[in-house]
Amino acid sequence: MENNLFQQAKNAVNNFMTNQNNAANATDKQAAQNAIQAAYNEAAPEEKQQLQQLENQLRQNDQLQ
């Protein structure tokens, strides 16, 4: 069974990545980070690894801007 918080975190990161030129970019990024953190607390080991990858995507995006 897929963790609902995990799916929300993935969606939040995807939303942030898709809307990089959006004025709400900082808010989207914070929402993504919050979702990742919430999901991480309840994630299975394989989900934790994927959540870390999502977090890395956010960090790399910061370095590009």
N, C-alpha and C positions, 0 to 999 in steps of 0.2 A: 504494500500500500504506500503510495507516494505521500510524503509529508506535505500538508497544505502550506505550512509556513515556508517550506523549501520552494514550492512552486511560486509562492508570492514573491520570494526573494529573487528568483530567476526573472519573473515578470518585471519587477521593479528595476533590475539592472538593464534588461532589454529596453524598457521604456526610457531609461536615462540615456542609453547609447543611441537610441533612435532619435531622441529629441535634443541632441547636443546643442543645437543653435537656438533652442527654446529659451525664453526669458526666465522660465522657472527651473533652469538647469541646476542651480544650487539646491533648490528644494527637492528636485528629483533625485539628486545624488544623495542627499541626506536620507530620503525615504528608502533608497536602495540600501544604504548602509544599515539603517535601522532594521529593514526586513532581513538582511543577511544575519545580523546579530541575533534577532529573534529566532530565526530558523536554526542557527548554529546550536543554540541551547537545547534543541529537541531533535537534532539531526542524527541519522545513522552514520556510521563511519564513512561510507562511500559518499554520502551527501555532504559531509563536512569537507571532504576533499573538493567536491564541486563548488561548494560555497567559497572556499579559499580561492579557487580559480576566478570566481565572479568578483571577489574582492580585488584580486590582482588586476582584472580588467578595469575596474574603477581607478585604481592607482595609476595604471599605464595611461589611461585617458587624461588624468590630471597632468601628467608629464608632457603630454602632447599639446596641451593648451598654453 
